[in-house]
Amino acid sequence: MDIEELMPQSPEGEKPEASKQSPLVGLEKDLTLYADSIKEVAVEIMVEGISATPIFIAHQHVVNIGEVILDRKELNTDWTIQASTFEEFVEKGIIQQDKKALFLKNYKKPEDYMCVFVVVPEGANFVYYPYQRKKKA
């Protein structure tokens, strides 16, 4: 599946910004804000036996994978988060069959890290973000 198939539309009601700040700055802020809620959903996915490998999708568009758990419009934040699983990513062809073992080998402990598939207009990539950020001294 191509990224274009996951993002059939342009940003939801977005107007072009005059100054271009990286959207990833806002993502870090939102992931810190959302951490407890995302962890709660990850634990639920694992405890209910849905998957041992939850994946969350962070986007500012409409994507056709997973279920919305934190809507940026409702929460007045920059990023929407959707919950999905490794199995759905394989089924949709985002994680290819020959890359499954490599992905699982690199998948970090879901009790400590959220696995986030970050979707931006230029493409998408997996990042791992700790639920507990270390305080800077």
PAPA-461514 format. One line per 4 residues: their letters; for each residue x, y, z of N, C-alpha, C, CB. Coordinates in pm, 1 decimal, m for minus. Glycine has a CB too. Example, Ala and Ser with C-alpha at 12.3 -4.5 7.8 and 13.67 -1.06 7.14 Angstrom:
2
as	1319.0:m569.0:780.0:1230.0:m450.0:780.0:1320.0:m330.0:780.0:1130.8:m447.3:904.6; 1285.0:m225.0:708.0:1367.0:m106.0:714.0:1290.0:3.0:787.0:1408.4:m59.8:572.5
END
This chain:
137
mdie	84.7:m117.4:0.0:0.0:0.0:0.0:89.4:124.0:0.0:m96.4:m0.3:122.3; 56.7:219.2:m83.1:132.7:343.1:m90.9:82.3:442.2:12.3:124.2:403.3:m231.4; 169.5:534.5:49.1:132.7:637.1:147.3:15.6:720.4:95.0:254.0:728.4:179.2; 6.0:738.0:m36.9:m104.0:815.2:m95.2:m239.1:749.1:m66.6:m83.8:830.6:m246.9
elmp	m240.1:615.7:m57.9:m363.5:545.6:m29.0:m406.1:564.8:116.2:m348.0:398.0:m59.8; m308.9:585.1:204.6:m341.1:607.2:345.1:m388.3:750.6:369.5:m219.5:576.4:432.5; m342.3:842.4:285.7:m374.4:984.1:301.6:m448.0:1032.9:177.4:m245.7:1068.2:326.2; m576.0:1001.5:163.2:m645.6:1036.6:40.6:m677.1:1185.0:28.0:m771.6:958.9:31.6
qspe	m665.6:1259.4:136.5:m703.2:1399.1:133.9:m589.4:1486.6:182.6:m827.1:1422.3:218.1; m601.5:1613.6:151.9:m504.3:1710.2:203.3:m537.9:1740.6:348.7:m503.6:1841.0:117.8; m453.8:1818.0:418.1:m479.6:1846.5:559.4:m620.6:1898.2:583.6:m379.5:1947.3:610.9; m675.5:1857.6:697.0:m812.0:1892.7:731.4:m823.1:2041.3:761.6:m859.8:1810.4:850.6
gekp	m879.3:2117.2:669.1:m905.3:2258.5:691.6:m781.4:2341.2:719.0:m998.7:2273.6:804.0; m665.9:2296.2:674.0:m541.3:2367.1:702.4:m519.4:2478.9:603.6:m423.2:2271.7:699.8; m468.4:2589.2:652.5:m427.0:2699.5:567.4:m274.8:2701.4:568.1:m487.1:2836.8:616.0; m213.1:2736.9:454.9:m66.5:2740.7:454.8:m14.3:2843.0:555.4:m13.8:2773.5:314.2
eask	89.6:2804.2:626.8:147.6:2894.1:726.8:254.4:2981.2:662.6:207.2:2814.1:844.8; 266.9:3102.8:711.9:367.9:3193.9:659.2:507.3:3145.2:697.3:344.6:3337.2:711.4; 526.3:3109.9:823.9:657.3:3060.3:867.4:650.7:2909.0:878.2:700.0:3123.9:1003.6; 751.0:2842.3:825.5:752.5:2696.4:823.8:834.3:2641.1:939.0:807.8:2645.2:691.4
qspl	767.8:2609.7:1049.9:833.1:2542.0:1160.9:807.3:2393.4:1140.8:780.1:2592.9:1301.7; 904.3:2312.0:1174.3:887.9:2168.6:1156.9:766.0:2120.7:1235.7:1015.1:2093.2:1201.8; 680.1:2043.0:1171.3:564.1:1990.1:1243.9:604.9:1894.3:1355.3:469.9:1919.3:1147.5; 727.5:1842.8:1349.2:772.4:1747.2:1449.6:792.2:1812.5:1586.6:901.7:1681.9:1404.5
vgle	812.0:1943.5:1589.6:821.2:2014.9:1717.9:688.0:2001.8:1791.1:858.3:2166.1:1696.6; 579.4:2022.7:1719.4:446.1:2007.7:1777.6:414.9:1863.8:1813.4:341.6:2059.9:1682.3; 469.9:1769.6:1735.5:445.6:1627.8:1764.8:503.5:1589.6:1899.6:505.3:1538.9:1655.2; 625.1:1631.5:1928.5:685.9:1598.1:2057.3:601.9:1653.4:2171.8:829.6:1652.8:2065.4
kdlt	554.8:1774.7:2157.2:469.8:1836.6:2260.1:340.6:1756.0:2278.9:436.3:1983.6:2221.9; 278.8:1718.1:2167.4:153.7:1643.1:2175.7:175.0:1502.2:2231.3:88.6:1635.1:2038.2; 283.5:1435.3:2191.8:309.1:1300.5:2245.0:332.6:1304.6:2395.3:430.3:1236.7:2174.8; 398.6:1407.4:2442.6:419.1:1423.0:2587.2:284.0:1442.1:2656.3:513.7:1543.7:2617.4
lyad	199.5:1524.9:2596.4:65.6:1550.4:2651.6:m20.5:1423.5:2648.4:m4.2:1663.5:2572.8; m10.9:1347.4:2541.1:m94.9:1229.0:2520.3:m40.4:1102.3:2585.5:m111.8:1205.0:2373.7; 81.1:1104.3:2638.5:151.6:982.1:2680.0:67.4:889.3:2767.5:277.1:1019.2:2754.6; 3.9:942.1:2870.1:m74.1:856.1:2961.0:m190.1:789.0:2888.0:m127.8:938.2:3079.6
sike	m258.8:864.4:2802.9:m372.8:808.2:2729.1:m326.8:702.4:2629.6:m449.6:919.5:2655.6; m215.9:729.1:2561.2:m164.4:633.0:2463.8:m120.5:505.0:2534.5:m46.6:693.8:2384.1; m53.6:520.0:2647.9:m9.0:401.5:2722.3:m128.7:318.9:2768.4:77.1:442.7:2843.7; m232.5:385.4:2813.1:m353.9:315.3:2858.0:m413.1:233.0:2743.2:m459.2:416.6:2911.5
vave	m417.2:290.1:2623.1:m470.2:218.3:2507.4:m376.8:102.8:2469.9:m488.7:314.6:2387.3; m245.5:124.7:2475.4:m149.2:18.2:2443.7:m167.5:m100.6:2536.6:m5.1:70.6:2453.5; m180.5:m73.3:2665.7:m199.2:m180.4:2764.4:m330.4:m253.7:2736.3:m198.7:m123.1:2909.7; m434.3:m178.9:2704.4:m564.4:m239.3:2674.0:m554.0:m332.4:2552.0:m670.4:m128.9:2648.4
imve	m485.4:m287.6:2447.9:m467.1:m369.0:2326.6:m396.1:m499.7:2362.1:m385.9:m290.5:2218.6; m295.0:m490.8:2448.3:m218.3:m610.8:2484.7:m297.0:m701.2:2579.6:m85.0:m571.0:2549.7; m358.1:m644.0:2682.9:m430.2:m722.5:2783.6:m550.6:m793.8:2722.3:m475.9:m632.1:2899.0; m618.1:m727.3:2629.2:m735.5:m788.4:2566.2:m697.0:m891.1:2459.6:m823.2:m680.5:2504.2
gisa	m566.7:m907.7:2437.9:m521.1:m1007.6:2342.8:m538.0:m966.7:2197.4:m593.3:m1134.4:2366.3; m560.9:m838.8:2171.9:m576.8:m791.4:2034.7:m443.6:m800.4:1961.6:m630.4:m646.4:2032.2; m335.7:m756.7:2028.5:m202.1:m762.5:1970.1:m98.6:m741.8:2079.6:m185.6:m656.4:1858.2; 18.6:m801.5:2060.2:131.2:m776.9:2151.3:213.7:m659.0:2103.1:220.0:m902.2:2163.6
tpif	177.5:m606.1:1984.5:256.1:m498.4:1923.3:166.3:m384.3:1875.8:338.5:m552.6:1805.5; 121.4:m301.0:1970.1:40.7:m186.0:1929.2:125.6:m83.4:1854.1:m25.2:m120.5:2051.8; 63.8:m20.1:1756.8:127.8:87.3:1680.7:29.1:204.1:1678.2:167.3:40.5:1533.4; 81.5:323.1:1699.1:m1.3:443.1:1695.1:37.4:526.7:1574.4:13.4:525.3:1825.5
iahq	m62.0:583.9:1509.2:m38.6:666.1:1391.5:m60.5:811.5:1432.1:m132.8:624.6:1272.3; 41.0:894.8:1406.9:30.7:1038.3:1433.1:20.6:1107.7:1297.5:154.3:1092.0:1517.0; m81.4:1191.3:1282.0:m100.8:1257.0:1152.8:m176.1:1388.1:1170.0:m176.3:1164.7:1056.1; m173.2:1466.8:1064.1:m248.3:1591.9:1059.5:m345.3:1589.2:941.8:m152.5:1713.4:1048.7
hvvn	m366.0:1473.1:885.9:m450.6:1453.6:770.0:m556.3:1349.9:804.7:m367.5:1410.1:646.2; m615.2:1291.3:703.3:m703.4:1177.2:722.4:m626.0:1055.1:675.5:m840.2:1193.9:644.5; m617.3:951.7:759.0:m550.7:828.2:718.3:m648.1:711.7:732.7:m422.1:803.6:802.7; m627.6:611.0:650.2:m718.7:497.1:645.5:m660.6:374.1:712.1:m754.3:465.0:502.8
igev	m616.0:391.5:835.8:m565.8:277.5:912.3:m587.5:307.0:1060.5:m413.8:249.8:881.4; m624.6:205.1:1134.8:m644.8:222.1:1278.4:m773.5:296.0:1311.4:m528.1:295.5:1338.0; m786.7:325.6:1440.8:m904.0:397.5:1490.8:m858.5:520.9:1566.9:m991.1:306.3:1581.5; m929.5:630.9:1545.7:m895.5:756.1:1614.2:m915.1:738.7:1763.8:m981.7:874.0:1561.3
ildr	m811.5:774.0:1840.6:m824.5:772.5:1986.8:m809.1:912.5:2046.0:m720.5:678.3:2048.3; m734.7:999.9:1977.6:m714.5:1137.1:2024.4:m723.2:1229.3:1902.7:m575.9:1153.2:2098.9; m831.2:1304.6:1894.7:m857.0:1389.4:1778.5:m806.5:1531.2:1803.3:m1007.3:1391.4:1745.2; m720.4:1578.5:1716.0:m660.0:1710.5:1734.2:m763.5:1822.8:1733.1:m557.0:1735.4:1625.9
keln	m870.9:1806.1:1657.3:m974.4:1910.2:1652.9:m1047.5:1919.7:1787.2:m1075.3:1881.2:1539.1; m1079.4:1804.4:1844.4:m1150.0:1801.9:1972.6:m1061.4:1849.7:2087.1:m1200.7:1661.2:2002.0; m930.7:1818.3:2078.0:m838.7:1848.6:2187.3:m760.4:1978.3:2166.7:m742.4:1734.8:2204.9; m782.8:2043.2:2052.1:m713.8:2167.7:2019.3:m561.7:2149.7:2024.4:m757.1:2279.2:2115.4
tdwt	m515.0:2042.3:1960.8:m371.7:2013.7:1952.7:m333.0:2006.0:1805.1:m335.6:1880.0:2027.8; m207.8:1973.6:1777.0:m159.0:1972.9:1638.9:m172.9:1838.3:1568.3:m15.6:2014.1:1636.9; m176.2:1728.9:1645.8:m171.0:1595.5:1587.4:m287.4:1509.0:1633.4:m40.0:1528.2:1622.6; m341.3:1430.4:1541.5:m439.8:1327.6:1573.8:m364.2:1195.9:1589.7:m552.0:1317.0:1462.7
iqas	m407.3:1115.3:1686.4:m345.7:984.1:1710.7:m450.3:875.9:1686.4:m287.9:974.2:1856.4; m410.6:775.2:1610.0:m495.5:659.8:1585.9:m423.9:536.0:1637.1:m530.7:645.9:1435.2; m501.6:440.2:1684.2:m445.9:315.7:1736.6:m459.2:206.4:1631.6:m516.7:274.1:1868.4; m353.1:127.6:1619.1:m352.8:15.7:1526.2:m263.9:m94.0:1584.0:m303.6:59.7:1384.4
tfee	m232.6:m191.1:1501.3:m149.2:m303.1:1545.2:m52.3:m342.9:1434.1:m236.9:m423.9:1586.3; 49.8:m415.0:1473.8:145.0:m472.0:1378.6:70.6:m553.6:1272.7:249.3:m560.3:1451.8; m26.1:m631.4:1318.0:m99.9:m718.9:1227.3:m174.0:m639.6:1119.2:m198.8:m804.1:1306.2; m233.6:m526.5:1156.9:m303.0:m444.0:1057.4:m202.8:m382.4:959.4:m385.2:m332.6:1127.1
fvek	m86.2:m341.9:1009.8:16.0:m285.3:921.7:63.6:m388.2:819.2:135.0:m234.1:1004.1; 74.6:m514.4:861.1:113.5:m620.8:768.9:0.4:m645.1:668.5:147.6:m751.6:846.4; m122.0:m652.7:719.2:m238.1:m677.2:634.5:m252.4:m569.6:526.2:m364.8:m683.2:719.7; m225.3:m443.2:562.1:m238.2:m332.3:466.8:m114.0:m317.5:378.9:m264.0:m201.8:541.6
giiq	m9.7:m395.7:406.0:109.3:m391.0:323.1:205.8:m278.6:357.7:69.5:m378.6:182.1; 184.7:m212.2:469.6:276.9:m105.8:512.1:406.3:m168.8:560.5:213.7:m17.3:624.2; 391.2:m276.1:637.5:507.3:m358.9:673.9:500.9:m479.9:581.8:506.6:m401.5:829.4; 601.0:m492.7:497.4:602.9:m600.6:399.2:636.0:m733.5:466.5:704.3:m570.4:287.7
qdkk	587.2:m840.0:405.8:606.6:m974.4:461.3:753.2:m1004.2:491.2:552.2:m1078.7:365.3; 842.6:m964.6:400.8:984.0:m995.9:420.2:1051.9:m905.3:523.1:1056.6:m985.5:288.6; 979.9:m806.6:575.0:1035.8:m715.6:675.4:975.3:m738.1:814.6:1013.3:m570.8:632.4; 883.4:m832.6:825.6:815.3:m857.0:953.5:913.1:m890.6:1065.4:714.6:m970.0:938.3
alfl	1003.8:m983.4:1040.9:1097.9:m1026.9:1145.3:1188.4:m911.7:1187.6:1183.2:m1145.8:1095.7; 1234.9:m834.0:1092.6:1320.4:m719.2:1123.6:1244.7:m616.5:1207.7:1372.3:m653.9:994.0; 1118.9:m589.5:1171.3:1038.9:m494.5:1248.0:1022.3:m543.5:1391.7:900.9:m473.6:1181.8; 985.6:m669.3:1408.7:963.1:m724.2:1542.9:1091.8:m727.6:1625.1:904.4:m864.9:1533.0
knyk	1205.0:m752.8:1558.9:1333.6:m753.7:1628.5:1365.4:m615.4:1685.4:1445.8:m799.2:1533.5; 1328.0:m510.6:1611.4:1357.7:m373.1:1652.3:1246.7:m308.1:1734.4:1384.3:m289.4:1530.9; 1133.7:m375.9:1748.3:1019.9:m320.2:1821.8:1056.4:m308.3:1969.9:892.5:m408.9:1803.1; 1044.6:m186.3:2022.5:1083.5:m163.8:2162.3:971.7:m203.5:2257.5:1121.2:m16.9:2184.6
kped	1008.7:m228.7:2381.4:916.3:m275.2:2485.5:795.5:m179.9:2495.2:989.6:m285.1:2623.6; 675.6:m230.0:2463.7:558.6:m142.3:2458.1:513.9:m87.5:2594.3:445.0:m216.4:2395.9; 566.3:m145.0:2701.9:534.9:m89.5:2833.9:614.4:38.7:2860.0:564.2:m193.3:2944.1; 724.6:57.1:2786.3:811.3:173.2:2807.0:807.5:274.5:2693.1:952.0:127.3:2826.5
ymcv	780.6:225.8:2571.2:784.5:311.8:2453.1:658.0:297.4:2370.9:906.1:279.3:2367.3; 611.2:408.8:2316.7:503.9:401.9:2218.3:569.0:392.6:2080.1:407.7:526.7:2228.7; 519.1:302.8:1998.3:562.9:291.8:1859.8:468.9:380.3:1778.9:562.0:141.2:1808.3; 526.2:484.3:1717.0:444.4:582.3:1646.2:484.1:584.1:1499.1:459.6:723.6:1709.0
fvvv	385.0:566.5:1413.6:403.4:579.6:1269.7:364.1:722.7:1236.2:317.7:473.1:1187.7; 464.2:805.1:1209.9:442.3:948.2:1186.7:419.9:970.6:1037.5:563.3:1033.4:1238.5; 303.4:1027.2:1004.3:267.6:1052.0:865.4:271.0:1202.6:839.6:127.1:992.8:832.3; 355.9:1242.3:746.6:364.3:1381.9:701.8:353.6:1380.9:549.4:499.1:1451.4:750.2
pega	325.5:1495.2:487.1:310.1:1495.7:340.5:431.2:1439.5:265.6:284.1:1636.5:293.0; 550.6:1454.0:321.6:671.3:1406.0:254.5:690.2:1254.9:266.9:792.4:1476.5:310.7; 614.7:1189.7:353.4:628.3:1045.5:372.5:590.4:1005.4:512.9:770.1:1000.6:342.6; 639.8:890.1:555.2:605.1:839.1:687.9:719.1:753.4:739.4:472.8:757.9:684.1
nfvy	728.5:745.5:872.8:833.5:665.4:933.2:793.1:626.4:1074.6:967.3:741.9:933.7; 854.4:520.0:1123.9:831.1:475.6:1260.3:927.7:546.0:1354.8:846.2:322.7:1271.2; 877.0:588.5:1470.5:961.4:640.7:1577.9:914.7:576.5:1708.2:954.9:798.3:1585.8; 1006.3:566.3:1802.0:971.6:516.8:1935.4:988.6:633.3:2031.0:1060.8:393.2:1978.2
ypyq	885.0:658.8:2108.4:887.0:772.1:2200.7:859.9:718.2:2341.4:780.9:881.8:2159.9; 946.8:750.5:2436.4:927.2:698.9:2573.5:804.4:761.5:2640.4:1052.6:726.3:2659.2; 734.6:681.2:2716.9:619.7:734.6:2790.2:665.7:834.9:2895.7:539.7:620.5:2856.3; 778.5:806.4:2959.4:834.1:894.9:3062.3:956.6:964.2:3005.7:870.3:815.7:3192.1
rkkk	946.6:1094.3:2981.0:1062.8:1168.6:2932.5:1152.3:1201.0:3051.4:1019.8:1299.0:2857.5; 1282.2:1191.0:3028.8:1378.4:1227.8:3133.4:1377.8:1378.5:3149.6:1521.8:1176.5:3099.4; 1373.9:1423.6:3272.5:1377.5:1567.4:3299.9:1518.6:1619.3:3273.6:1333.7:1597.9:3446.8; 1525.6:1731.8:3201.6:1656.1:1792.7:3175.6:1703.3:1867.3:3299.0:1649.7:1888.1:3054.2
a	1829.6:1848.6:3333.1:1885.1:1911.1:3453.4:1915.6:2057.0:3430.2:2010.8:1838.8:3498.2
END
